[in-house]
Amino acid sequence: MQVHHHPLVGASLGTGRAITSYRFGPRDGNSPKVYIQASLHADELPGMVVAWHLKRHFAELEAAGRLAARVVLVPVANPAGLNQHWFGTQMGRFEMRSGQDFNRRFPEIGPELALQLKDRLGDDEAHNARLIRAALSDTLAARRPATELESQRLELMKLACDADLVVDLHCDWEAVAHLYTTPGAWPAMEPLARYLGSDAQLLSDVSGGEPFDEACTSAWRYLRGAFEDRYPIPLAARSVTLELRGVRDVSHDMAARDAQAIVDYLTLIGMIAGEAPEPPPLRHPATPLAGCEYVHAPVSGVILHRREIGETVRAGEVIADVLDPLDDRLVPLVAQTDGVLYARHWTRFATAGMLVVRIAGEDAARQGDLLVP
Ligand SMILES: [Zn+2]
């Protein structure tokens, strides 16, 4: 195991943070590469514990000579956000200086690479893949970030940009395990969903806002589109965001199970030498991210849930009530779609318009930015 520290731009005098990465496996540049990070939204801690379990797995696997892939592991992907507190409450999703979501605005460098490579690509797909990987690394290495936030985004992208597989570990407010990936990557990710016991598999090519997982693969998709008639370009990078239940679902047992699920998956796809167990059946089929119904409270009040996370609900069902005890008013929240109730807000007091519940429906009814703002 090698440990590397990647300094960030110091936000103010006397401060300086760094991303810490752990590297395992072959030292050559030709073996496939797996990149795993946790807690990009800093207060989403289940993945951080999973990463610690994975660190121990990978160290043992490396010692046993079983790592066929290079593995880069970043257990604490957002040291800047981890240190944000507001009167005792941790605020890990948005940078307090700029208001920006830590998992948005990752650089899209496909157009820049297309200009760089338009006269250098050829007829050999493997050669093109090597060229693109090198150009991705060089282009990001040449960038000069102005702020701590920009430098954090850039350091994470530099670590992940040449990986074959990127796994980003998040969690939701209150949720069952679910994941986000692209339709193109889904067949390859399906066994991971099965090992993990994922209850909702949400697919989208472009979910909006430039999250990390999409930025790690978007250049490949862009270049394939730009040169589809001229050069063969593989979709050489796949990414997935795993939502490891809710923010309070932090325990040794769950983290150990999730880490084992990831190790089993990496074994199944040959990144780790050995025999993988048969994955259990998929709990629910994949659905479009655009099919998710986001149920908002039309009025303010106390939220009284009628259905639990993980349950399948039907269109027309009352899934929660919003109570105003002054007017004796009970406003029902009614599902408009059939699907798995996979996530809901942790708070039980709604302001008017607040997002309360999310349901994974089958019909791609929404457009524009598809993620939670
Ligand atoms: Zn997150």
Boltz pocket constraint, residues with backbone or C-beta under 6 A from the ligand:
constraints:
  - pocket:
      binder: B
      contacts: [[A, 40], [A, 41], [A, 44], [A, 103], [A, 170], [A, 171]]
      max_distance: 6.0
